[in-house]
Amino acid sequence: MARVYVSTVVNARNDRVWARVRDFNGLPNWHPAIAESRIEGGEPADKIGCVRDFRLRNGDRIREKLLGLSDYDMFCTYSILESPMGVENYIATLRLTPVTDGDHTFLEWTAEFDCAPEREAELIGNIGGGVFQGGFDALKRAFGG
């Protein structure tokens, strides 16, 4: 099983960062790679089990299912249902933790998945460096740091 772990610190209070990322349908509002997103069946974007169907700017389509969401613990866990990446059993979590030394937020984005062994290094690099770090970089720009 492949594992990805990426972390960063954003120069803003965790409640402000969480307000930006908690919307399971809100990726186009903060992640530069996402062109559009919709929740299937018109369900609320914070309902466990809802499915988001989104399109990347390169045209690829991905469907993900919300597995967990906590405003108290500030995390979101989801799985990939359909994707052109060639991953199976993909589960990811985005978690925020307050940094008590100043108004900063520590963010962690993790994923585990199965894939063809010859593609593992490539996928870990693309997901960690492109998807996760790309999102973190956009949040740091949005919050001025």
N, C-alpha and C positions, 0 to 999 in steps of 0.2 A: 504494500500500500504506500502510495506517495503522500508526502506531507509538505505543506507550504506554511511558512510562518513569516509574517512581515509586521513590523511595529514602527510607530513613530510618535512624536509629541506635537500637538497642535497648540498654538498660542491663543487659546480661548477656553473659557469654562466648559466643563463637560456638558452642562445643560444646554448651552448654545450649540455645541457640536452635535449632541444627540438630537436636538430639534431639526437639524439639517439632514441627518442620516436615517432617522427612525422610520420614515415613510417607505414601506417596502416597494411602493410604486414610484418613488421619487428619485430614482437613479439619474434620470436625465437632468435633474436640477443641480447635481453636484459632481457626477462622474463624467469626464470629458469623452469617454468612448461610447457612451450610450446616447442613441438618437431619440428613441421613443419607448414608452412602456405603457402597458395596460394590465389591469387585474381582470382575469377571466371571470365571466359570470356576474360582473358588477359587484362582487363581494367587497367588503371593507379591506383596505390595504393592511390592516393590523389584525386580521382574523387568521388564527393559526389554521393552516391548511389551504389558504388562498394561493393561487398560482399567478405569478407575473409572467407575462409574455413580452419580451422586449427585443428591440433591434439595435444592433451596434451600428456605429457610423460606417463601418465597412460593409454593411448589409446583412451580416450574419444574424440569425435569430436564435434566441435562447429562452427556454421556459424553466422557471424555478419555483419551488414550493416552499412556503414559509413554515418552518418547523418549530420555531420558538422566538418569542419576542418579550423582553422585560424592560419596562420603563424604570423599575427599581434598580435592577442590576445593569442596565444599559447594554443589552446585547441583542443581536439578531442572528438566528441560525436558520439556514436554508439548504435545500438540496437542488441539484440540477436534474430536471426531468428530461430535457432534450437540449442538445448542443452539438455544434459541428466539431468540437474539440477532441472527441475521442476519449472521453472520460466516463467511468461508471462508478456508481456508489459514491458520488461526490457530495460531501457535506462540508459546509463552511460556516464560520462564525465571525462576526464583526463585533468586537467588544470595546467599550470605553471605560476608562478608570480615571477618576480625578487625580491630578498631581497636587498634593497638599502644599507644596512649596511654590506658591504663585497660582495664577489663574490659567492653568494649562491642563490639557487632556492627553492621557496616554491611550493610544489606540493599538489594538492588535487585530489582525485579520488572519485567520487560519483556515486551512482546508485539508481534507484527506480525500483521496480518491484512488481508484484502480485504473490502470491504463496499460497499454502495450509496453513492455519493458524498454524497448528501443526508443520510446517517445517520452519516458519519464522525465529526464533532465530538461528536455525542451519545454514540456508542459509546466513543470515547476518554475522554470524561468519566465515563461509567458504569463502565467497566473500571478506569480509573486512580483515580478518586475513590471509587468504591463498593467494587469488588472488592479491588483491590490495597491502597489506603490503609485500607480497612476491616479487612483482615487485619493490616496493620502496626499499626494502632491497638490491636487486640486483643492482639497480641504485646507491645506496650509496656505495656499494662495488666497483663498476666500476669507480666511481669518487673519491674514496679514502676518504670516510667519513661515 
